[in-house]
Amino acid sequence: MSRQTVISIESGRYLPSLPLAFAIARFFDMTVDKMFDPEGEEAGA
Amino acid sequence: MKFIRPRLRKPLLRGIAGLGLAGAWAIGGGHARWLAIVIAIVALGNAVGWYVLAGNDSDDAALLGSRGDERQKLVGLKARALAGVVAMIAAYTGLLITLAVKRSDAWQFAALFAVTAFAYLFGLSSYGSGEPDAADDTDAGYGQRSPIRY
């Protein structure tokens, strides 16, 4: 995965595919919903 | 293509396409046949330029170097889809204009339009717009709408 894509995901301009989302979550040892759930992010902020 | 390094694939194709153009010009160029050498030099320079650009750290360079990730490939796919739509509209516009002025070369635009339209239909059938596959449980209730909304 490229640096540009990481930036796009972080800034919310790109939603990764399910396989990529699972791979990212696995890398950070988190669940996909914790990582990518925007409502959870708003609630936590 | 797997045996060619990813960074080399598109520049190589460009070079071959340019040399093909130069060869066609050399065969049918008449007294301006020397222009084929210029076309070949420009094509080779273009291929080398693409190879150098493909080494950069950007979305375009990743696509040029055939090493794009899923987002970059999606961007490339959308750009190619746009190019296809523009080609189809241009062919149709050309067909309308040539028919309106009663020129005899309207068939060229008609052929181009037919090719792009056929490619679109071929894409639909290849990438699956037909009947959905059967679900694991045979009576899956196709008549019902999915309860999921987003």
N, CA and C atoms of all chains as a GROMACS GRO file, in nm:
protein
  585
    1MET      N    1   0.085  -0.120   0.000
    1MET     CA    2   0.000   0.000   0.000
    1MET      C    3   0.088   0.125   0.000
    2SER      N    4   0.051   0.220  -0.084
    2SER     CA    5   0.136   0.338  -0.101
    2SER      C    6   0.112   0.442   0.009
    3ARG      N    7   0.209   0.531   0.021
    3ARG     CA    8   0.200   0.641   0.118
    3ARG      C    9   0.076   0.728   0.088
    4GLN      N   10   0.051   0.751  -0.041
    4GLN     CA   11  -0.062   0.836  -0.080
    4GLN      C   12  -0.195   0.774  -0.038
    5THR      N   13  -0.204   0.641  -0.048
    5THR     CA   14  -0.328   0.573  -0.010
    5THR      C   15  -0.348   0.577   0.142
    6VAL      N   16  -0.238   0.562   0.216
    6VAL     CA   17  -0.248   0.573   0.363
    6VAL      C   18  -0.302   0.710   0.401
    7ILE      N   19  -0.250   0.814   0.335
    7ILE     CA   20  -0.295   0.952   0.364
    7ILE      C   21  -0.443   0.967   0.327
    8SER      N   22  -0.483   0.909   0.213
    8SER     CA   23  -0.623   0.919   0.170
    8SER      C   24  -0.716   0.850   0.267
    9ILE      N   25  -0.674   0.734   0.320
    9ILE     CA   26  -0.758   0.662   0.418
    9ILE      C   27  -0.767   0.742   0.548
   10GLU      N   28  -0.652   0.794   0.591
   10GLU     CA   29  -0.650   0.871   0.716
   10GLU      C   30  -0.739   0.995   0.708
   11SER      N   31  -0.739   1.059   0.592
   11SER     CA   32  -0.818   1.182   0.579
   11SER      C   33  -0.963   1.153   0.540
   12GLY      N   34  -0.997   1.026   0.522
   12GLY     CA   35  -1.136   0.990   0.493
   12GLY      C   36  -1.175   1.008   0.348
   13ARG      N   37  -1.078   1.030   0.259
   13ARG     CA   38  -1.111   1.049   0.118
   13ARG      C   39  -1.124   0.917   0.044
   14TYR      N   40  -1.077   0.809   0.107
   14TYR     CA   41  -1.085   0.678   0.041
   14TYR      C   42  -1.121   0.573   0.145
   15LEU      N   43  -1.221   0.491   0.112
   15LEU     CA   44  -1.258   0.380   0.199
   15LEU      C   45  -1.195   0.253   0.142
   16PRO      N   46  -1.112   0.185   0.219
   16PRO     CA   47  -1.045   0.066   0.166
   16PRO      C   48  -1.142  -0.049   0.142
   17SER      N   49  -1.102  -0.142   0.057
   17SER     CA   50  -1.183  -0.262   0.035
   17SER      C   51  -1.181  -0.347   0.162
   18LEU      N   52  -1.272  -0.443   0.170
   18LEU     CA   53  -1.276  -0.529   0.288
   18LEU      C   54  -1.145  -0.604   0.312
   19PRO      N   55  -1.086  -0.668   0.209
   19PRO     CA   56  -0.959  -0.738   0.235
   19PRO      C   57  -0.850  -0.644   0.288
   20LEU      N   58  -0.844  -0.522   0.231
   20LEU     CA   59  -0.742  -0.428   0.278
   20LEU      C   60  -0.774  -0.381   0.420
   21ALA      N   61  -0.903  -0.356   0.447
   21ALA     CA   62  -0.942  -0.314   0.581
   21ALA      C   63  -0.905  -0.420   0.684
   22PHE      N   64  -0.930  -0.546   0.651
   22PHE     CA   65  -0.895  -0.653   0.743
   22PHE      C   66  -0.743  -0.662   0.762
   23ALA      N   67  -0.668  -0.642   0.652
   23ALA     CA   68  -0.522  -0.649   0.662
   23ALA      C   69  -0.468  -0.537   0.750
   24ILE      N   70  -0.524  -0.416   0.735
   24ILE     CA   71  -0.480  -0.302   0.817
   24ILE      C   72  -0.513  -0.328   0.963
   25ALA      N   73  -0.637  -0.375   0.987
   25ALA     CA   74  -0.679  -0.401   1.126
   25ALA      C   75  -0.591  -0.509   1.189
   26ARG      N   76  -0.558  -0.612   1.109
   26ARG     CA   77  -0.473  -0.720   1.161
   26ARG      C   78  -0.334  -0.664   1.194
   27PHE      N   79  -0.284  -0.575   1.109
   27PHE     CA   80  -0.151  -0.518   1.132
   27PHE      C   81  -0.146  -0.441   1.263
   28PHE      N   82  -0.253  -0.365   1.293
   28PHE     CA   83  -0.256  -0.285   1.415
   28PHE      C   84  -0.316  -0.360   1.532
   29ASP      N   85  -0.345  -0.489   1.511
   29ASP     CA   86  -0.400  -0.574   1.615
   29ASP      C   87  -0.529  -0.513   1.673
   30MET      N   88  -0.617  -0.472   1.582
   30MET     CA   89  -0.746  -0.415   1.621
   30MET      C   90  -0.855  -0.483   1.540
   31THR      N   91  -0.980  -0.455   1.574
   31THR     CA   92  -1.090  -0.505   1.492
   31THR      C   93  -1.123  -0.400   1.386
   32VAL      N   94  -1.186  -0.448   1.278
   32VAL     CA   95  -1.218  -0.358   1.166
   32VAL      C   96  -1.316  -0.251   1.211
   33ASP      N   97  -1.414  -0.288   1.290
   33ASP     CA   98  -1.514  -0.187   1.328
   33ASP      C   99  -1.453  -0.080   1.417
   34LYS      N  100  -1.359  -0.118   1.502
   34LYS     CA  101  -1.293  -0.016   1.585
   34LYS      C  102  -1.210   0.078   1.499
   35MET      N  103  -1.152   0.022   1.395
   35MET     CA  104  -1.062   0.101   1.312
   35MET      C  105  -1.135   0.194   1.215
   36PHE      N  106  -1.246   0.144   1.158
   36PHE     CA  107  -1.307   0.218   1.048
   36PHE      C  108  -1.449   0.266   1.074
   37ASP      N  109  -1.503   0.244   1.195
   37ASP     CA  110  -1.639   0.288   1.222
   37ASP      C  111  -1.641   0.439   1.247
   38PRO      N  112  -1.695   0.518   1.155
   38PRO     CA  113  -1.692   0.664   1.173
   38PRO      C  114  -1.778   0.708   1.291
   39GLU      N  115  -1.887   0.635   1.320
   39GLU     CA  116  -1.973   0.676   1.432
   39GLU      C  117  -1.900   0.658   1.565
   40GLY      N  118  -1.825   0.547   1.573
   40GLY     CA  119  -1.747   0.523   1.693
   40GLY      C  120  -1.642   0.630   1.713
   41GLU      N  121  -1.586   0.677   1.599
   41GLU     CA  122  -1.484   0.782   1.606
   41GLU      C  123  -1.544   0.911   1.659
   42GLU      N  124  -1.667   0.942   1.608
   42GLU     CA  125  -1.733   1.066   1.654
   42GLU      C  126  -1.768   1.057   1.802
   43ALA      N  127  -1.812   0.935   1.843
   43ALA     CA  128  -1.850   0.919   1.984
   43ALA      C  129  -1.728   0.932   2.074
   44GLY      N  130  -1.612   0.883   2.024
   44GLY     CA  131  -1.491   0.889   2.106
   44GLY      C  132  -1.430   1.027   2.109
   45ALA      N  133  -1.459   1.109   2.007
   45ALA     CA  134  -1.394   1.240   1.995
   45ALA      C  135  -1.455   1.343   2.087
   46MET      N  136   0.360  -1.122  -1.954
   46MET     CA  137   0.416  -0.995  -1.906
   46MET      C  138   0.483  -1.009  -1.770
   47LYS      N  139   0.460  -1.122  -1.704
   47LYS     CA  140   0.513  -1.139  -1.569
   47LYS      C  141   0.666  -1.139  -1.569
   48PHE      N  142   0.725  -1.182  -1.681
   48PHE     CA  143   0.870  -1.192  -1.684
   48PHE      C  144   0.938  -1.057  -1.707
   49ILE      N  145   0.858  -0.954  -1.739
   49ILE     CA  146   0.913  -0.820  -1.756
   49ILE      C  147   0.893  -0.743  -1.626
   50ARG      N  148   0.995  -0.671  -1.583
   50ARG     CA  149   0.986  -0.594  -1.458
   50ARG      C  150   0.869  -0.496  -1.466
   51PRO      N  151   0.790  -0.482  -1.356
   51PRO     CA  152   0.672  -0.395  -1.360
   51PRO      C  153   0.702  -0.254  -1.410
   52ARG      N  154   0.813  -0.199  -1.366
   52ARG     CA  155   0.845  -0.061  -1.404
   52ARG      C  156   0.871  -0.048  -1.554
   53LEU      N  157   0.907  -0.160  -1.616
   53LEU     CA  158   0.947  -0.157  -1.757
   53LEU      C  159   0.829  -0.183  -1.851
   54ARG      N  160   0.718  -0.240  -1.797
   54ARG     CA  161   0.611  -0.289  -1.885
   54ARG      C  162   0.548  -0.180  -1.971
   55LYS      N  163   0.497  -0.074  -1.908
   55LYS     CA  164   0.427   0.029  -1.985
   55LYS      C  165   0.522   0.109  -2.074
   56PRO      N  166   0.643   0.148  -2.025
   56PRO     CA  167   0.736   0.213  -2.116
   56PRO      C  168   0.770   0.127  -2.238
   57LEU      N  169   0.784  -0.004  -2.214
   57LEU     CA  170   0.816  -0.095  -2.325
   57LEU      C  171   0.702  -0.099  -2.426
   58LEU      N  172   0.579  -0.107  -2.375
   58LEU     CA  173   0.462  -0.107  -2.465
   58LEU      C  174   0.455   0.022  -2.544
   59ARG      N  175   0.485   0.134  -2.477
   59ARG     CA  176   0.484   0.264  -2.545
   59ARG      C  177   0.589   0.267  -2.655
   60GLY      N  178   0.707   0.217  -2.621
   60GLY     CA  179   0.814   0.214  -2.720
   60GLY      C  180   0.777   0.129  -2.841
   61ILE      N  181   0.719   0.013  -2.814
   61ILE     CA  182   0.679  -0.077  -2.924
   61ILE      C  183   0.570  -0.011  -3.008
   62ALA      N  184   0.473   0.054  -2.940
   62ALA     CA  185   0.365   0.122  -3.014
   62ALA      C  186   0.422   0.234  -3.101
   63GLY      N  187   0.517   0.310  -3.047
   63GLY     CA  188   0.579   0.418  -3.124
   63GLY      C  189   0.659   0.365  -3.242
   64LEU      N  190   0.732   0.256  -3.220
   64LEU     CA  191   0.810   0.197  -3.329
   64LEU      C  192   0.716   0.140  -3.436
   65GLY      N  193   0.600   0.089  -3.392
   65GLY     CA  194   0.500   0.041  -3.489
   65GLY      C  195   0.450   0.154  -3.576
   66LEU      N  196   0.427   0.271  -3.512
   66LEU     CA  197   0.384   0.389  -3.587
   66LEU      C  198   0.492   0.432  -3.685
   67ALA      N  199   0.616   0.431  -3.638
   67ALA     CA  200   0.728   0.468  -3.725
   67ALA      C  201   0.738   0.370  -3.842
   68GLY      N  202   0.719   0.242  -3.814
   68GLY     CA  203   0.725   0.141  -3.921
   68GLY      C  204   0.615   0.162  -4.023
   69ALA      N  205   0.492   0.192  -3.973
   69ALA     CA  206   0.379   0.215  -4.064
   69ALA      C  207   0.406   0.337  -4.152
   70TRP      N  208   0.466   0.441  -4.090
   70TRP     CA  209   0.498   0.562  -4.166
   70TRP      C  210   0.605   0.532  -4.272
   71ALA      N  211   0.703   0.452  -4.233
   71ALA     CA  212   0.811   0.418  -4.326
   71ALA      C  213   0.757   0.340  -4.446
   72ILE      N  214   0.659   0.255  -4.421
   72ILE     CA  215   0.603   0.173  -4.530
   72ILE      C  216   0.518   0.261  -4.624
   73GLY      N  217   0.436   0.349  -4.565
   73GLY     CA  218   0.343   0.425  -4.650
   73GLY      C  219   0.373   0.573  -4.659
   74GLY      N  220   0.491   0.615  -4.617
   74GLY     CA  221   0.519   0.758  -4.605
   74GLY      C  222   0.555   0.830  -4.733
   75GLY      N  223   0.582   0.761  -4.843
   75GLY     CA  224   0.619   0.826  -4.968
   75GLY      C  225   0.751   0.900  -4.956
   76HIS      N  226   0.756   1.023  -5.008
   76HIS     CA  227   0.884   1.097  -5.007
   76HIS      C  228   0.919   1.152  -4.869
   77ALA      N  229   0.823   1.157  -4.775
   77ALA     CA  230   0.850   1.203  -4.638
   77ALA      C  231   0.884   1.086  -4.547
   78ARG      N  232   0.941   0.983  -4.607
   78ARG     CA  233   0.969   0.861  -4.531
   78ARG      C  234   1.069   0.885  -4.418
   79TRP      N  235   1.156   0.986  -4.434
   79TRP     CA  236   1.257   1.015  -4.332
   79TRP      C  237   1.192   1.050  -4.197
   80LEU      N  238   1.065   1.095  -4.201
   80LEU     CA  239   0.996   1.130  -4.076
   80LEU      C  240   0.982   1.007  -3.985
   81ALA      N  241   0.987   0.889  -4.042
   81ALA     CA  242   0.978   0.767  -3.961
   81ALA      C  243   1.091   0.760  -3.859
   82ILE      N  244   1.210   0.809  -3.900
   82ILE     CA  245   1.324   0.808  -3.806
   82ILE      C  246   1.296   0.904  -3.690
   83VAL      N  247   1.238   1.020  -3.721
   83VAL     CA  248   1.205   1.117  -3.616
   83VAL      C  249   1.100   1.056  -3.520
   84ILE      N  250   0.999   0.992  -3.579
   84ILE     CA  251   0.894   0.930  -3.496
   84ILE      C  252   0.955   0.822  -3.406
   85ALA      N  253   1.046   0.743  -3.461
   85ALA     CA  254   1.110   0.636  -3.381
   85ALA      C  255   1.192   0.695  -3.266
   86ILE      N  256   1.266   0.803  -3.295
   86ILE     CA  257   1.349   0.865  -3.190
   86ILE      C  258   1.259   0.923  -3.080
   87VAL      N  259   1.151   0.991  -3.122
   87VAL     CA  260   1.058   1.049  -3.024
   87VAL      C  261   0.994   0.937  -2.940
   88ALA      N  262   0.958   0.827  -3.005
   88ALA     CA  263   0.895   0.715  -2.934
   88ALA      C  264   0.991   0.655  -2.831
   89LEU      N  265   1.116   0.638  -2.871
   89LEU     CA  266   1.214   0.581  -2.777
   89LEU      C  267   1.240   0.677  -2.661
   90GLY      N  268   1.250   0.807  -2.693
   90GLY     CA  269   1.268   0.908  -2.588
   90GLY      C  270   1.150   0.908  -2.493
   91ASN      N  271   1.032   0.896  -2.549
   91ASN     CA  272   0.909   0.890  -2.469
   91ASN      C  273   0.911   0.769  -2.375
   92ALA      N  274   0.953   0.655  -2.428
   92ALA     CA  275   0.958   0.532  -2.346
   92ALA      C  276   1.059   0.548  -2.232
   93VAL      N  277   1.174   0.607  -2.264
   93VAL     CA  278   1.276   0.628  -2.159
   93VAL      C  279   1.223   0.725  -2.054
   94GLY      N  280   1.156   0.831  -2.101
   94GLY     CA  281   1.097   0.930  -2.008
   94GLY      C  282   0.995   0.865  -1.915
   95TRP      N  283   0.912   0.779  -1.970
   95TRP     CA  284   0.812   0.709  -1.887
   95TRP      C  285   0.881   0.620  -1.785
   96TYR      N  286   0.990   0.556  -1.828
   96TYR     CA  287   1.061   0.467  -1.734
   96TYR      C  288   1.118   0.549  -1.618
   97VAL      N  289   1.173   0.665  -1.650
   97VAL     CA  290   1.231   0.751  -1.544
   97VAL      C  291   1.120   0.801  -1.452
   98LEU      N  292   1.009   0.847  -1.512
   98LEU     CA  293   0.896   0.898  -1.432
   98LEU      C  294   0.837   0.790  -1.342
   99ALA      N  295   0.838   0.665  -1.390
   99ALA     CA  296   0.778   0.554  -1.314
   99ALA      C  297   0.853   0.527  -1.183
  100GLY      N  298   0.972   0.584  -1.169
  100GLY     CA  299   1.048   0.563  -1.046
  100GLY      C  300   1.012   0.661  -0.936
  101ASN      N  301   0.931   0.762  -0.968
  101ASN     CA  302   0.896   0.864  -0.868
  101ASN      C  303   0.798   0.809  -0.764
  102ASP      N  304   0.779   0.888  -0.658
  102ASP     CA  305   0.686   0.849  -0.552
  102ASP      C  306   0.558   0.930  -0.566
  103SER      N  307   0.471   0.886  -0.656
  103SER     CA  308   0.341   0.953  -0.674
  103SER      C  309   0.242   0.850  -0.728
  104ASP      N  310   0.114   0.890  -0.727
  104ASP     CA  311   0.011   0.800  -0.779
  104ASP      C  312   0.034   0.771  -0.927
  105ASP      N  313   0.063   0.878  -1.003
  105ASP     CA  314   0.084   0.860  -1.147
  105ASP      C  315   0.202   0.768  -1.174
  106ALA      N  316   0.310   0.789  -1.098
  106ALA     CA  317   0.430   0.706  -1.118
  106ALA      C  318   0.403   0.560  -1.084
  107ALA      N  319   0.322   0.538  -0.980
  107ALA     CA  320   0.287   0.399  -0.944
  107ALA      C  321   0.209   0.333  -1.056
  108LEU      N  322   0.118   0.408  -1.119
  108LEU     CA  323   0.041   0.353  -1.231
  108LEU      C  324   0.132   0.331  -1.351
  109LEU      N  325   0.222   0.427  -1.376
  109LEU     CA  326   0.316   0.411  -1.487
  109LEU      C  327   0.406   0.289  -1.466
  110GLY      N  328   0.442   0.266  -1.341
  110GLY     CA  329   0.532   0.156  -1.309
  110GLY      C  330   0.461   0.024  -1.283
  111SER      N  331   0.330   0.017  -1.309
  111SER     CA  332   0.250  -0.105  -1.291
  111SER      C  333   0.264  -0.162  -1.150
  112ARG      N  334   0.267  -0.075  -1.051
  112ARG     CA  335   0.278  -0.122  -0.913
  112ARG      C  336   0.179  -0.047  -0.823
  113GLY      N  337   0.067  -0.006  -0.882
  113GLY     CA  338  -0.032   0.068  -0.805
  113GLY      C  339  -0.105  -0.021  -0.705
  114ASP      N  340  -0.143   0.038  -0.593
  114ASP     CA  341  -0.225  -0.038  -0.497
  114ASP      C  342  -0.372  -0.024  -0.539
  115GLU      N  343  -0.464  -0.072  -0.454
  115GLU     CA  344  -0.604  -0.079  -0.499
  115GLU      C  345  -0.663   0.058  -0.527
  116ARG      N  346  -0.629   0.160  -0.448
  116ARG     CA  347  -0.684   0.293  -0.475
  116ARG      C  348  -0.627   0.350  -0.604
  117GLN      N  349  -0.497   0.332  -0.624
  117GLN     CA  350  -0.436   0.384  -0.746
  117GLN      C  351  -0.489   0.312  -0.870
  118LYS      N  352  -0.511   0.181  -0.857
  118LYS     CA  353  -0.570   0.107  -0.970
  118LYS      C  354  -0.712   0.155  -0.998
  119LEU      N  355  -0.785   0.187  -0.891
  119LEU     CA  356  -0.922   0.237  -0.908
  119LEU      C  357  -0.920   0.372  -0.980
  120VAL      N  358  -0.824   0.457  -0.942
  120VAL     CA  359  -0.811   0.587  -1.010
  120VAL      C  360  -0.781   0.565  -1.158
  121GLY      N  361  -0.689   0.472  -1.188
  121GLY     CA  362  -0.656   0.441  -1.327
  121GLY      C  363  -0.777   0.386  -1.402
  122LEU      N  364  -0.853   0.303  -1.335
  122LEU     CA  365  -0.973   0.244  -1.397
  122LEU      C  366  -1.076   0.351  -1.430
  123LYS      N  367  -1.095   0.445  -1.336
  123LYS     CA  368  -1.191   0.554  -1.360
  123LYS      C  369  -1.143   0.641  -1.476
  124ALA      N  370  -1.013   0.665  -1.482
  124ALA     CA  371  -0.960   0.748  -1.591
  124ALA      C  372  -0.980   0.679  -1.725
  125ARG      N  373  -0.958   0.546  -1.729
  125ARG     CA  374  -0.979   0.472  -1.854
  125ARG      C  375  -1.127   0.469  -1.891
  126ALA      N  376  -1.214   0.457  -1.790
  126ALA     CA  377  -1.358   0.458  -1.817
  126ALA      C  378  -1.399   0.592  -1.876
  127LEU      N  379  -1.343   0.700  -1.821
  127LEU     CA  380  -1.373   0.834  -1.873
  127LEU      C  381  -1.325   0.846  -2.018
  128ALA      N  382  -1.204   0.794  -2.044
  128ALA     CA  383  -1.151   0.798  -2.180
  128ALA      C  384  -1.242   0.722  -2.276
  129GLY      N  385  -1.296   0.609  -2.231
  129GLY     CA  386  -1.386   0.531  -2.315
  129GLY      C  387  -1.515   0.607  -2.344
  130VAL      N  388  -1.571   0.672  -2.242
  130VAL     CA  389  -1.695   0.748  -2.260
  130VAL      C  390  -1.671   0.865  -2.355
  131VAL      N  391  -1.557   0.933  -2.335
  131VAL     CA  392  -1.525   1.046  -2.423
  131VAL      C  393  -1.507   0.999  -2.567
  132ALA      N  394  -1.440   0.884  -2.585
  132ALA     CA  395  -1.422   0.830  -2.721
  132ALA      C  396  -1.556   0.798  -2.784
  133MET      N  397  -1.648   0.742  -2.704
  133MET     CA  398  -1.780   0.707  -2.758
  133MET      C  399  -1.857   0.834  -2.797
  134ILE      N  400  -1.854   0.935  -2.711
  134ILE     CA  401  -1.925   1.060  -2.741
  134ILE      C  402  -1.863   1.129  -2.862
  135ALA      N  403  -1.728   1.127  -2.869
  135ALA     CA  404  -1.661   1.191  -2.983
  135ALA      C  405  -1.697   1.120  -3.113
  136ALA      N  406  -1.702   0.987  -3.108
  136ALA     CA  407  -1.737   0.911  -3.229
  136ALA      C  408  -1.881   0.941  -3.270
  137TYR      N  409  -1.970   0.948  -3.172
  137TYR     CA  410  -2.111   0.976  -3.204
  137TYR      C  411  -2.127   1.117  -3.259
  138THR      N  412  -2.057   1.214  -3.198
  138THR     CA  413  -2.063   1.351  -3.246
  138THR      C  414  -2.010   1.360  -3.389
  139GLY      N  415  -1.898   1.291  -3.413
  139GLY     CA  416  -1.842   1.290  -3.549
  139GLY      C  417  -1.937   1.229  -3.648
  140LEU      N  418  -2.006   1.123  -3.605
  140LEU     CA  419  -2.104   1.057  -3.693
  140LEU      C  420  -2.218   1.153  -3.727
  141LEU      N  421  -2.269   1.223  -3.624
  141LEU     CA  422  -2.378   1.318  -3.648
  141LEU      C  423  -2.336   1.428  -3.745
  142ILE      N  424  -2.216   1.482  -3.723
  142ILE     CA  425  -2.170   1.594  -3.807
  142ILE      C  426  -2.149   1.548  -3.951
  143THR      N  427  -2.083   1.432  -3.967
  143THR     CA  428  -2.056   1.384  -4.103
  143THR      C  429  -2.186   1.347  -4.176
  144LEU      N  430  -2.284   1.297  -4.101
  144LEU     CA  431  -2.414   1.268  -4.165
  144LEU      C  432  -2.485   1.398  -4.203
  145ALA      N  433  -2.472   1.499  -4.116
  145ALA     CA  434  -2.542   1.626  -4.142
  145ALA      C  435  -2.486   1.696  -4.266
  146VAL      N  436  -2.355   1.685  -4.286
  146VAL     CA  437  -2.295   1.753  -4.403
  146VAL      C  438  -2.283   1.658  -4.522
  147LYS      N  439  -2.341   1.539  -4.508
  147LYS     CA  440  -2.347   1.439  -4.615
  147LYS      C  441  -2.209   1.404  -4.670
  148ARG      N  442  -2.115   1.381  -4.579
  148ARG     CA  443  -1.983   1.336  -4.623
  148ARG      C  444  -1.984   1.184  -4.634
  149SER      N  445  -1.898   1.134  -4.719
  149SER     CA  446  -1.898   0.989  -4.744
  149SER      C  447  -1.820   0.912  -4.638
  150ASP      N  448  -1.743   0.984  -4.552
  150ASP     CA  449  -1.661   0.911  -4.454
  150ASP      C  450  -1.731   0.897  -4.318
  151ALA      N  451  -1.862   0.904  -4.315
  151ALA     CA  452  -1.935   0.888  -4.189
  151ALA      C  453  -1.918   0.747  -4.134
  152TRP      N  454  -1.894   0.651  -4.221
  152TRP     CA  455  -1.883   0.512  -4.175
  152TRP      C  456  -1.767   0.493  -4.078
  153GLN      N  457  -1.663   0.577  -4.090
  153GLN     CA  458  -1.549   0.563  -3.998
  153GLN      C  459  -1.591   0.595  -3.855
  154PHE      N  460  -1.670   0.702  -3.840
  154PHE     CA  461  -1.720   0.736  -3.707
  154PHE      C  462  -1.821   0.631  -3.659
  155ALA      N  463  -1.902   0.581  -3.752
  155ALA     CA  464  -1.999   0.477  -3.716
  155ALA      C  465  -1.926   0.352  -3.667
  156ALA      N  466  -1.816   0.316  -3.736
  156ALA     CA  467  -1.740   0.197  -3.695
  156ALA      C  468  -1.678   0.217  -3.557
  157LEU      N  469  -1.623   0.337  -3.535
  157LEU     CA  470  -1.561   0.366  -3.405
  157LEU      C  471  -1.667   0.364  -3.294
  158PHE      N  472  -1.782   0.421  -3.323
  158PHE     CA  473  -1.891   0.420  -3.224
  158PHE      C  474  -1.936   0.277  -3.196
  159ALA      N  475  -1.947   0.198  -3.303
  159ALA     CA  476  -1.991   0.058  -3.284
  159ALA      C  477  -1.889  -0.020  -3.201
  160VAL      N  478  -1.760   0.005  -3.225
  160VAL     CA  479  -1.656  -0.067  -3.149
  160VAL      C  480  -1.663  -0.030  -3.002
  161THR      N  481  -1.676   0.100  -2.973
  161THR     CA  482  -1.681   0.142  -2.832
  161THR      C  483  -1.809   0.090  -2.764
  162ALA      N  484  -1.920   0.094  -2.838
  162ALA     CA  485  -2.046   0.043  -2.780
  162ALA      C  486  -2.037  -0.107  -2.757
  163PHE      N  487  -1.979  -0.179  -2.852
  163PHE     CA  488  -1.965  -0.323  -2.836
  163PHE      C  489  -1.872  -0.354  -2.718
  164ALA      N  490  -1.764  -0.276  -2.704
  164ALA     CA  491  -1.670  -0.298  -2.593
  164ALA      C  492  -1.741  -0.277  -2.459
  165TYR      N  493  -1.831  -0.178  -2.455
  165TYR     CA  494  -1.907  -0.152  -2.332
  165TYR      C  495  -1.996  -0.272  -2.298
  166LEU      N  496  -2.068  -0.321  -2.400
  166LEU     CA  497  -2.157  -0.436  -2.377
  166LEU      C  498  -2.076  -0.560  -2.341
  167PHE      N  499  -1.961  -0.576  -2.407
  167PHE     CA  500  -1.873  -0.689  -2.376
  167PHE      C  501  -1.824  -0.681  -2.231
  168GLY      N  502  -1.792  -0.559  -2.188
  168GLY     CA  503  -1.749  -0.540  -2.050
  168GLY      C  504  -1.858  -0.575  -1.952
  169LEU      N  505  -1.981  -0.533  -1.983
  169LEU     CA  506  -2.094  -0.565  -1.894
  169LEU      C  507  -2.110  -0.716  -1.879
  170SER      N  508  -2.101  -0.788  -1.993
  170SER     CA  509  -2.120  -0.933  -1.986
  170SER      C  510  -2.000  -1.001  -1.920
  171SER      N  511  -1.879  -0.949  -1.945
  171SER     CA  512  -1.760  -1.013  -1.888
  171SER      C  513  -1.752  -0.995  -1.737
  172TYR      N  514  -1.785  -0.872  -1.692
  172TYR     CA  515  -1.766  -0.842  -1.550
  172TYR      C  516  -1.892  -0.864  -1.468
  173GLY      N  517  -1.997  -0.921  -1.532
  173GLY     CA  518  -2.108  -0.972  -1.456
  173GLY      C  519  -2.220  -0.878  -1.427
  174SER      N  520  -2.306  -0.853  -1.527
  174SER     CA  521  -2.430  -0.782  -1.496
  174SER      C  522  -2.548  -0.874  -1.523
  175GLY      N  523  -2.522  -1.004  -1.535
  175GLY     CA  524  -2.628  -1.099  -1.567
  175GLY      C  525  -2.701  -1.144  -1.442
  176GLU      N  526  -2.752  -1.266  -1.448
  176GLU     CA  527  -2.825  -1.322  -1.335
  176GLU      C  528  -2.732  -1.342  -1.217
  177PRO      N  529  -2.776  -1.310  -1.095
  177PRO     CA  530  -2.692  -1.334  -0.978
  177PRO      C  531  -2.677  -1.483  -0.952
  178ASP      N  532  -2.564  -1.519  -0.893
  178ASP     CA  533  -2.544  -1.659  -0.856
  178ASP      C  534  -2.646  -1.699  -0.749
  179ALA      N  535  -2.679  -1.828  -0.747
  179ALA     CA  536  -2.773  -1.876  -0.647
  179ALA      C  537  -2.711  -1.866  -0.508
  180ALA      N  538  -2.793  -1.831  -0.410
  180ALA     CA  539  -2.743  -1.824  -0.273
  180ALA      C  540  -2.724  -1.964  -0.217
  181ASP      N  541  -2.656  -1.971  -0.104
  181ASP     CA  542  -2.631  -2.102  -0.043
  181ASP      C  543  -2.761  -2.174  -0.012
  182ASP      N  544  -2.856  -2.098   0.047
  182ASP     CA  545  -2.987  -2.157   0.069
  182ASP      C  546  -3.072  -2.127  -0.054
  183THR      N  547  -3.128  -2.230  -0.115
  183THR     CA  548  -3.189  -2.215  -0.247
  183THR      C  549  -3.310  -2.122  -0.244
  184ASP      N  550  -3.387  -2.123  -0.139
  184ASP     CA  551  -3.502  -2.034  -0.130
  184ASP      C  552  -3.462  -1.909  -0.052
  185ALA      N  553  -3.384  -1.824  -0.117
  185ALA     CA  554  -3.329  -1.710  -0.045
  185ALA      C  555  -3.421  -1.590  -0.047
  186GLY      N  556  -3.537  -1.602  -0.111
  186GLY     CA  557  -3.632  -1.492  -0.112
  186GLY      C  558  -3.586  -1.376  -0.198
  187TYR      N  559  -3.563  -1.404  -0.329
  187TYR     CA  560  -3.517  -1.298  -0.418
  187TYR      C  561  -3.621  -1.188  -0.435
  188GLY      N  562  -3.750  -1.225  -0.408
  188GLY     CA  563  -3.855  -1.126  -0.425
  188GLY      C  564  -3.849  -1.016  -0.319
  189GLN      N  565  -3.782  -1.044  -0.208
  189GLN     CA  566  -3.778  -0.945  -0.100
  189GLN      C  567  -3.661  -0.849  -0.120
  190ARG      N  568  -3.682  -0.727  -0.074
  190ARG     CA  569  -3.574  -0.629  -0.079
  190ARG      C  570  -3.479  -0.654   0.038
  191SER      N  571  -3.354  -0.619   0.018
  191SER     CA  572  -3.258  -0.636   0.126
  191SER      C  573  -3.290  -0.540   0.240
  192PRO      N  574  -3.281  -0.586   0.365
  192PRO     CA  575  -3.311  -0.496   0.477
  192PRO      C  576  -3.199  -0.395   0.504
  193ILE      N  577  -3.085  -0.413   0.436
  193ILE     CA  578  -2.971  -0.325   0.464
  193ILE      C  579  -2.980  -0.198   0.380
  194ARG      N  580  -2.973  -0.084   0.443
  194ARG     CA  581  -2.972   0.046   0.374
  194ARG      C  582  -2.844   0.120   0.411
  195TYR      N  583  -2.787   0.191   0.314
  195TYR     CA  584  -2.673   0.275   0.348
  195TYR      C  585  -2.664   0.394   0.256
   0.00000   0.00000   0.00000
